[in-house]
Amino acid sequence: MSFDGLFTKAMVQELSLSLKGGRINKVHQPYKNEVILTIRANGVNQKLLFSAHPSYARVQLTNEAYDNPSEPPMFCMLLRKHIEGYILEDVYQVENDRMIIFEIKGRNEIGDVSYKQVIIEIMGRHSNIVLIDKSRNMILDSIKHVSFAVNSHRAILPGQPYIFPPEQNKQNPFLAVEDDLLRRIDFNSGKIDRQIVEQFAGVSPLFAKEVITQSGIANRTTVPKTFIQMIHRIQRGELNPTIMFTGNKEVFYLFPLEHIKGEGRSFSTLSEMLDRFYFGKAERDRVKQQGHDIERLIVNEKEKNTKKIEKLEDTLREAEKSDQLQRYGELLTANLYAAKKGMKEIEVIDYYDETGGTVTISLDPRKTPSENAQKYFSKYQKAKNSVSIVIEQIEKAREEVLYFDNLLQQVLSASPKDIQEIRDELIEGGYIRDRQKRNAKKLTNAKPVLDYYLSSDGTEIIVGKNNKQNDYLTNKLAARDEIWLHTKDIPGSHVVIRSKEPSETTIHEAAKLAAYYSKARSSSSVPVDFTKVRHVKKPSGAKPGFVIYDNQQTVYVTPEEELVLRLKKK
């Protein structure tokens, strides 16, 4: 639990310095559980993010861009009514809990002074954002409604009085002294870190383990001293916001953690660190929710075509035995005199066998010898004619598998707006029905929104993250002599460098973007082809996003998320 009560205190200090006295100019609710306030403070506009996401709940300043819905949700509309244009007077923490209160002052519709509170409760899946009329202590609304049936202690519903969560009867660590730890901790019973968490408010297992690690030999002398030293460090604001990287795991905290073995990266502010830590995480979670049905359809279609290929290849192998059918027909014709109606098989000399052996031919007892011979000739002709058809069907099925493999990669790296474009593409392709019955022409003519980057030397690089964007970028937007890139024989994005003669640095950075937005994102030494746009062609009747190209060169790169963050244009 990185965002504990201690982290909350530090975040409140950061927000107070940046926002106190600022005016709330805009309110947006880009997603179900997240609200963004644009606040003019200290001469600049700053974006304050409230998140009640069950896994990523937090409060921070953000520089990330968020797509807002065409119609704002009801909670967003209510916030606009009650706090837009108001002044943020104060920001403070409740005790040492993960609760932050924003005191807001303004004038209502009739010009009277009005006091509101926005309370953020960071409590995992129970996290909430609550708007309160301070003079009446009445809940105006919340981003999540909670009834007494769910919580017997309090209801979070419009019109209800606001009641704080029940107290846990823990001591505030910022008011503690060494004697408090000696009184509250039983050093003989072990599991000291767990006892620290149970006795002190807002202390997470992460902080408690760090206390034990920095104490060296954990005893009655070292633990209290280390605990108080670390608490005073936070109180004085002596922070070094750090993300620790260990294996595939990332952990953030107020300072580097010695008990987590791995590399660390420091940041100048807590908010900057959270922007980096949550980059893509919450968005991928929203994409997973919004695109779950699409992902399932793509996987099913891919599996269906894979099985189809297997069956067609079995059919092809059978068809390749057609020469044997012709052989049986000819041998049976040569031995009609020896066959009789009613026979189930006949053994004849095989004239095609150089050793002069015999072969047994199965017969239909209901047919005459001549009809049996004709049956073998008919099967031979049918098998011969089917070979070309089966080969064509196998090729089409392979194209479908490649197409859906590419779509699956696009879903995994998509943003919420990208998911809608992929859905539109599947509707146009007839794979899913359009429930909203939108105009097909409108779907086709909608201009895709591409991702833009700037290389280290200032050259613009454009990335298409789905087939609609790829087709638009390569076939319409890019100039013929600009440089086009794509991972070699790996599903991925089209990338274009807006330069006829880019530097080697720009080519490598663009190649890393192409590798990052491909199926090989987690691989190293990924081959990326690049050539001029004039050498990239879309075959007639090809699937969306499919192209062929020549005159290419290949570079090998390893994808870097840090590079993606650094180069992306805000």
C-alpha positions in Angstrom: 0.0 0.0 0.0 2.1 2.9 -1.3 -0.5 5.6 -0.9 -0.8 5.3 2.9 -1.5 8.0 5.5 2.1 9.2 5.5 2.0 9.6 1.7 -1.3 11.4 2.0 0.2 13.9 4.4 3.1 14.6 2.1 0.7 14.9 -0.9 -1.5 17.4 1.1 1.6 19.5 1.7 2.4 19.5 -2.0 -1.1 20.4 -3.0 -1.4 23.2 -0.4 1.8 24.9 -1.8 0.5 24.6 -5.4 -3.2 25.2 -5.1 -4.2 27.1 -2.0 -6.0 30.3 -2.8 -6.6 29.2 -6.4 -9.8 29.5 -8.4 -11.6 26.5 -9.8 -12.2 27.3 -13.5 -13.3 24.0 -14.9 -14.6 20.6 -13.8 -14.4 17.5 -16.0 -15.2 13.8 -15.3 -13.4 11.9 -18.1 -14.2 8.5 -16.6 -16.6 6.9 -14.2 -14.5 7.2 -11.1 -12.3 10.2 -11.9 -12.7 13.9 -11.7 -10.3 16.7 -12.9 -10.4 20.2 -11.6 -8.6 22.9 -13.5 -7.4 25.4 -10.9 -5.8 28.8 -11.6 -3.2 29.3 -8.8 0.1 31.0 -8.6 -0.4 32.4 -12.1 -0.7 29.1 -13.8 -3.5 26.6 -14.7 -3.0 23.3 -12.9 -5.0 20.1 -13.2 -6.0 18.3 -10.0 -7.0 14.7 -10.3 -9.4 12.9 -7.9 -9.6 9.2 -8.5 -11.9 6.8 -6.7 -10.8 3.9 -8.9 -10.9 0.6 -6.9 -7.3 -0.2 -7.7 -5.7 3.2 -8.5 -7.4 5.6 -6.0 -5.3 8.7 -5.5 -5.2 12.6 -5.4 -2.5 14.4 -7.4 -1.6 17.1 -9.8 -1.4 15.8 -13.4 0.1 16.8 -16.7 -1.6 13.9 -18.6 -4.2 14.6 -21.2 -7.6 13.0 -20.7 -10.5 12.6 -23.2 -13.7 13.9 -21.9 -17.1 12.4 -22.8 -19.4 14.4 -25.2 -22.0 14.5 -22.4 -20.7 15.1 -18.8 -22.1 12.7 -16.1 -24.6 14.0 -13.6 -21.9 14.1 -10.8 -19.8 16.3 -13.0 -22.7 18.6 -13.8 -23.4 19.0 -10.0 -19.8 19.8 -9.3 -19.8 22.5 -12.0 -23.0 24.0 -10.5 -21.6 24.1 -6.9 -17.8 24.7 -7.2 -16.9 26.2 -10.6 -15.6 29.7 -10.0 -15.1 29.1 -6.3 -11.9 29.6 -4.4 -9.9 26.7 -2.9 -9.3 28.1 0.7 -7.7 25.1 2.3 -6.5 21.5 1.9 -5.9 19.3 4.9 -5.8 15.7 6.0 -8.2 14.0 8.5 -6.0 12.8 11.4 -3.4 10.6 9.6 -6.0 8.7 7.5 -6.1 8.5 3.8 -8.8 11.3 3.7 -8.3 14.8 2.3 -10.7 17.7 2.7 -10.8 20.6 0.2 -12.4 23.7 1.7 -14.1 25.7 -1.0 -15.7 29.2 -0.8 -17.7 31.1 -3.3 -21.1 32.8 -4.0 -24.2 30.9 -5.0 -26.8 31.9 -7.6 -28.3 34.7 -5.4 -25.0 36.1 -4.4 -24.7 34.8 -0.9 -21.4 33.4 0.4 -21.5 29.6 0.2 -19.1 27.1 1.7 -18.6 23.6 0.2 -16.3 20.7 1.0 -15.0 18.1 -1.4 -13.9 15.0 0.7 -11.7 12.4 -0.9 -11.7 9.0 0.8 -8.9 6.8 -0.5 -10.0 3.4 0.7 -9.3 0.8 -2.0 -12.5 -0.4 -3.6 -14.5 1.7 -1.1 -12.8 4.9 -2.3 -15.2 7.9 -2.9 -15.4 11.5 -3.8 -18.1 13.4 -1.8 -19.5 16.9 -2.2 -20.8 18.5 1.0 -22.8 21.6 1.9 -20.6 22.7 4.8 -23.2 24.9 6.6 -25.7 22.0 6.8 -23.1 19.1 6.8 -25.3 17.6 4.1 -24.1 15.4 1.3 -25.0 17.0 -2.1 -23.8 14.0 -4.0 -21.0 11.5 -4.3 -19.3 9.7 -7.2 -20.4 6.4 -5.6 -23.6 6.0 -3.7 -23.5 3.8 -0.6 -26.7 2.9 1.3 -27.2 1.7 4.9 -27.8 -1.8 3.4 -24.2 -1.8 2.3 -22.7 0.2 5.3 -24.6 0.1 8.6 -22.4 2.9 10.0 -23.2 5.6 7.5 -24.9 6.2 4.1 -23.2 8.2 1.4 -26.3 9.5 -0.4 -27.6 12.9 -1.4 -29.5 14.5 1.5 -27.8 12.5 4.2 -25.6 14.1 6.9 -21.9 13.3 6.3 -20.4 11.0 8.9 -16.7 10.2 9.0 -15.7 6.5 8.8 -15.4 4.8 12.3 -12.2 5.6 14.2 -9.6 2.9 14.4 -8.3 4.0 17.8 -4.7 4.1 16.5 -2.1 6.7 17.5 -1.1 9.5 15.1 2.6 8.7 14.3 3.4 12.4 14.0 2.5 12.9 17.7 4.4 9.8 18.8 7.7 9.6 20.8 10.0 6.7 21.4 8.3 5.7 24.6 5.0 5.3 22.7 6.6 2.5 20.7 8.0 0.9 23.8 4.6 0.9 25.3 2.6 -0.3 22.3 5.0 -2.9 20.7 5.7 -6.3 22.3 9.3 -6.9 21.0 9.3 -10.4 22.4 6.4 -11.7 20.3 8.0 -11.0 16.9 6.3 -9.6 13.7 7.3 -6.1 14.8 6.4 -4.5 11.4 2.8 -5.9 11.7 2.5 -4.5 15.2 3.6 -1.1 14.0 0.9 -1.1 11.3 -1.7 -2.2 13.9 -0.8 0.5 16.4 -0.1 3.6 14.3 -2.6 5.4 12.0 -1.8 5.7 8.4 1.3 3.5 8.6 1.4 0.9 5.8 3.3 -2.5 5.7 5.6 -0.8 3.2 6.7 1.8 5.7 6.9 -0.6 8.6 9.1 -3.0 6.7 11.4 -0.2 5.8 11.7 0.8 9.5 12.8 -2.8 10.4 15.3 -2.8 7.5 16.8 0.5 8.4 17.0 -0.5 12.1 19.4 -3.2 11.3 19.1 -5.4 14.4 15.4 -4.8 15.3 15.2 -4.4 19.0 13.8 -2.0 21.7 16.6 0.5 21.1 16.9 0.6 17.3 13.2 0.4 16.1 11.8 3.3 18.1 14.7 5.5 17.1 14.5 4.7 13.4 10.7 5.0 13.4 10.8 8.5 14.9 13.7 9.6 12.6 11.7 8.5 9.5 8.5 10.2 10.7 10.4 13.5 11.4 11.9 13.2 7.9 8.4 13.1 6.4 7.2 15.9 8.7 10.1 18.2 7.6 9.4 17.4 3.9 12.7 15.8 3.3 11.4 13.6 0.6 12.9 11.9 -2.5 9.9 10.5 -4.4 11.1 7.2 -6.0 9.8 4.4 -8.0 11.5 1.1 -7.2 11.8 -1.4 -10.1 12.3 -5.0 -9.1 11.6 -7.7 -11.8 8.2 -7.0 -13.4 7.0 -5.1 -10.3 7.0 -1.4 -9.6 6.6 0.3 -6.2 6.5 4.0 -5.4 7.0 5.8 -2.1 8.2 9.0 -0.5 11.9 7.9 -0.7 13.9 4.9 -1.9 13.1 1.7 0.0 16.1 -0.4 1.1 14.0 -3.5 1.8 13.0 -3.7 -1.9 16.0 -4.9 -4.0 16.1 -3.3 -7.4 16.8 0.0 -9.2 15.1 3.2 -8.3 14.2 6.3 -10.2 13.7 9.6 -8.4 11.3 12.5 -9.2 11.1 16.1 -8.3 7.5 15.9 -7.0 5.0 13.3 -5.8 2.6 14.2 -8.6 5.3 13.8 -11.3 6.1 10.4 -9.8 2.4 9.3 -9.8 2.0 10.4 -13.4 4.9 8.1 -14.4 3.8 5.3 -12.2 0.2 5.3 -13.4 1.0 6.0 -17.0 -1.1 3.6 -19.0 -2.2 1.5 -16.0 -5.6 3.1 -15.3 -6.1 3.6 -19.0 -5.4 -0.1 -19.8 -7.9 -1.0 -17.1 -10.6 1.2 -18.6 -9.8 -0.3 -22.1 -10.1 -3.8 -20.7 -13.6 -2.9 -19.4 -14.7 -1.1 -22.5 -13.1 -3.5 -24.9 -13.7 -6.8 -23.2 -16.4 -7.9 -25.7 -14.2 -6.9 -28.6 -11.2 -8.7 -27.3 -13.3 -11.9 -26.8 -14.7 -11.6 -30.3 -11.2 -11.2 -31.8 -9.9 -14.2 -29.9 -12.9 -16.3 -30.9 -12.6 -15.3 -34.6 -8.8 -16.0 -34.5 -9.4 -19.5 -33.0 -12.2 -20.2 -35.4 -10.0 -19.5 -38.4 -7.1 -21.5 -36.9 -9.3 -24.6 -36.5 -10.7 -23.9 -40.0 -7.1 -24.0 -41.4 -6.5 -27.4 -39.7 -9.6 -28.9 -41.2 -8.9 -27.5 -44.6 -5.3 -28.9 -44.5 -6.8 -32.3 -43.6 -9.1 -32.0 -46.7 -6.1 -31.0 -48.8 -4.1 -34.0 -47.7 -7.1 -36.2 -48.6 -7.4 -34.4 -52.0 -3.8 -35.0 -52.7 -4.6 -38.8 -52.7 -6.8 -38.2 -55.8 -4.3 -40.0 -58.0 -5.0 -43.2 -56.1 -8.8 -42.8 -56.8 -8.1 -42.5 -60.6 -5.8 -45.6 -60.3 -8.6 -47.6 -58.7 -11.1 -46.5 -61.3 -8.8 -47.6 -64.2 -7.9 -50.9 -62.6 -11.5 -51.7 -62.0 -12.4 -50.8 -65.6 -9.8 -53.2 -66.8 -11.2 -55.9 -64.6 -15.0 -55.4 -65.2 -15.3 -59.0 -66.4 -14.1 -60.3 -63.1 -16.4 -58.1 -60.9 -20.0 -58.9 -60.0 -22.7 -56.8 -58.5 -23.0 -57.5 -54.8 -19.3 -57.9 -54.2 -17.8 -55.8 -51.3 -14.2 -55.8 -52.7 -12.1 -57.3 -55.5 -8.4 -58.1 -55.7 -6.8 -57.3 -59.0 -3.3 -57.2 -60.5 -1.9 -53.7 -60.1 -0.5 -52.8 -63.5 1.1 -49.7 -62.0 3.2 -51.7 -59.6 6.5 -52.6 -61.1 6.7 -55.7 -59.0 3.5 -57.0 -60.4 1.7 -57.2 -57.1 -2.1 -57.1 -56.4 -4.3 -54.5 -54.8 -7.7 -54.9 -53.1 -10.4 -52.3 -54.2 -13.5 -51.7 -52.0 -16.8 -51.9 -53.8 -20.3 -50.8 -53.1 -22.4 -54.1 -53.3 -25.5 -52.1 -54.4 -23.8 -50.8 -57.6 -22.7 -52.6 -60.7 -18.9 -53.0 -61.5 -19.2 -50.2 -64.1 -21.0 -47.9 -61.6 -18.3 -48.6 -59.0 -15.6 -47.6 -61.5 -17.5 -44.5 -62.3 -17.8 -43.7 -58.6 -14.0 -43.7 -58.3 -13.6 -41.5 -61.4 -16.1 -39.0 -59.9 -14.3 -38.9 -56.6 -11.1 -38.3 -58.4 -12.5 -35.4 -60.4 -14.1 -33.9 -57.3 -10.9 -34.1 -55.3 -8.9 -32.7 -58.2 -11.3 -29.7 -58.6 -11.4 -29.1 -54.8 -7.6 -28.6 -54.4 -7.5 -25.1 -55.8 -10.6 -24.1 -53.8 -9.2 -25.5 -50.6 -5.9 -23.8 -51.1 -7.7 -20.5 -51.7 -9.8 -21.0 -48.5 -6.7 -21.8 -46.5 -5.0 -18.6 -47.8 -8.1 -16.5 -46.8 -8.3 -18.1 -43.4 -4.6 -17.3 -42.8 -5.2 -13.7 -43.8 -8.1 -13.7 -41.2 -5.8 -15.1 -38.5 -3.1 -12.5 -39.3 -5.8 -9.7 -39.3 -7.2 -10.7 -35.9 -3.7 -11.3 -34.5 -3.0 -7.7 -35.5 -6.3 -6.4 -34.0 -5.5 -8.2 -30.7 -2.2 -6.4 -30.4 -4.0 -3.1 -31.2 -6.5 -3.7 -28.4 -3.8 -4.4 -25.9 -2.0 -1.1 -26.6 -5.2 0.9 -27.3 -6.6 4.0 -25.5 -10.4 4.3 -24.9 -10.8 6.3 -28.1 -8.8 3.7 -30.0 -11.2 1.0 -28.8 -14.1 2.8 -30.4 -12.3 3.0 -33.7 -11.6 -0.7 -33.6 -15.2 -1.3 -32.8 -16.2 0.8 -35.8 -13.8 -1.2 -38.0 -15.4 -4.5 -36.9 -18.9 -3.0 -37.6 -17.8 -2.0 -41.1 -16.3 -5.4 -41.7 -19.6 -7.1 -40.7 -18.1 -8.9 -37.7 -20.4 -7.3 -35.2 -23.7 -5.6 -35.4 -24.0 -1.9 -34.9 -26.4 -1.6 -31.9 -26.7 2.2 -32.3 -27.4 1.9 -36.0 -24.9 4.6 -36.9 -24.5 5.8 -40.4 -21.8 3.8 -42.1 -20.7 6.8 -44.1 -20.2 8.7 -40.9 -18.0 5.9 -39.6 -15.9 5.8 -42.7 -15.4 9.6 -42.9 -14.4 10.2 -39.3 -10.8 11.4 -39.2 -8.7 9.2 -36.8 -6.8 10.9 -34.0 -3.1 10.0 -34.2 -0.3 10.0 -31.5 2.5 12.6 -32.1 6.0 12.5 -30.8 9.1 14.7 -31.1 12.5 13.0 -31.5 15.6 14.3 -29.6 16.5 16.6 -32.5 12.9 18.0 -32.8 11.7 15.9 -35.8 8.0 15.0 -35.6 7.1 11.3 -35.5 3.5 10.0 -35.9 2.2 6.7 -34.7 -1.0 4.9 -35.8 -2.3 2.6 -33.1 -5.1 0.8 -35.0 -5.9 -0.1 -38.6 -8.0 3.1 -39.2 -5.2 5.2 -38.0 -2.6 3.2 -39.9 -4.5 3.5 -43.2 -5.0 7.2 -42.7 -1.4 7.9 -41.7 0.3 5.9 -44.5 -2.1 6.4 -47.4 -3.4 10.0 -46.8 -1.4 12.0 -44.3 2.3 11.0 -45.0 4.2 12.5 -47.9 5.7 10.1 -50.4 9.4 10.8 -49.5 8.9 10.7 -45.7 10.1 7.6 -43.8 7.8 4.8 -42.9 8.5 2.2 -40.2 7.0 -1.1 -39.1 8.2 -4.1 -37.1 9.4 -6.9 -39.4 6.9 -9.8 -39.7 5.4 -8.8 -36.3 1.9 -7.2 -35.8 2.3 -3.6 -34.9 1.7 0.1 -35.6 2.6 2.2 -38.7 5.1 4.9 -37.8 6.0 7.9 -40.0 9.0 10.3 -39.6 8.0 13.7 -41.0 11.4 14.1 -42.7 12.9 13.0 -46.0 16.4 12.7 -44.5 16.0 12.0 -40.8 19.1 11.6 -38.5 20.2 8.2 -37.4 19.1 9.1 -33.8 15.5 9.9 -35.0 15.3 6.7 -37.0 16.3 4.7 -33.9 13.9 6.5 -31.7 11.1 6.0 -34.2 12.0 2.4 -34.5 11.7 2.1 -30.7 8.2 3.6 -30.9 7.3 1.1 -33.6 8.6 -1.8 -31.4 6.8 -0.4 -28.3 3.5 -0.3 -30.1 3.8 -3.8 -31.4 3.4 -7.4 -30.3 7.1 -7.4 -29.4 6.8 -4.7 -26.7 8.3 -6.9 -24.0 11.1 -8.3 -26.3 14.6 -7.1 -26.9 16.5 -6.7 -30.2 13.2 -6.2 -32.2 13.7 -6.0 -36.0 12.1 -2.8 -37.4 12.0 -2.2 -41.2 12.0 1.4 -42.6 11.6 2.7 -46.1 10.2 5.7 -47.9 6.4 6.0 -48.0 6.4 5.8 -51.8 7.6 2.1 -51.5 4.6 1.2 -49.3 1.5 -0.1 -51.2 -1.9 -1.3 -50.1 -3.0 -4.3 -52.3 -6.5 -4.0 -53.9 -9.1 -5.6 -51.6 -6.6 -6.0 -48.7 -7.8 -5.9 -45.1 -7.6 -2.6 -43.2 -4.1 -1.7 -42.1 -2.5 -4.3 -44.4 0.3 -3.1 -46.7 3.3 -4.5 -48.7 6.6 -2.7 -49.0 10.1 -3.0 -50.5 13.5 -1.2 -50.6 13.5 -1.4 -46.9 16.4 -1.4 -44.4 16.3 -3.0 -41.0 17.4 -1.8 -37.5 17.3 -3.8 -34.3 16.0 -2.0 -31.2 14.7 -2.6 -27.7 11.4 -0.9 -26.7 11.7 1.7 -23.9 8.7 3.1 -22.1 10.8 5.9 -20.7 11.5 7.0 -24.3 7.8 6.9 -25.2 7.0 9.2 -22.2 9.9 11.6 -23.0 9.1 12.0 -26.7 5.3 12.2 -26.5 3.9 15.6 -27.4 1.6 16.9 -24.7 
